[in-house]
Amino acid sequence: MSSEQNQIYHERQRLQFCLLHSLNNLFQHQDAFTRASLNSVAEKLVLDDPQKEIWTPLSLVFKPHHNSVTGNYDINVLIAALEGKGKTVIWHDRRNGASIIDLNDAMLMGIVVNVPVRRYAGLWKSRHWVALRKIDGVWYNLDSDLQAPQCFKDCAEVREFLEYIIAHDGQVLLVKNDDRQ
């Protein structure tokens, strides 16, 4: 790993907290978000829901927007958390492919992708959040499952990666800085 990569903040995967890790990796700061702050966002989403879920004993663990033991936060938590930090999330229309994404857009803070994963010899199917961010002019894959950040050689390689994600049932979310700031 180069000394340049040593300066890039990279959280590793723990339980199902990949959304927490991807957001901290995106913001390049250990405590940009915490488990408590994401739990708070998830709870606020429940309180704001006009059709609140009926409580059951399983509701202590399996909450509408996350699992209180393992994490596993949903898209609603991601969007609300980022909007709380003054960011806008744009769900990329997969029908258009990655070629139309302007990777040099000054307003583009980064990209978050959600990909299907199989773990434990294929017995466990889930989804995984991954952050991509341009740092000092270089795009990095900040996947918390990786040992270290992986740099892309150029924008073409980023687009190729995103095309692969789209082709394999992944979702691409563009995170933009709010232009009102």
Disulfide bonds with the S-S distance in Angstrom:
none
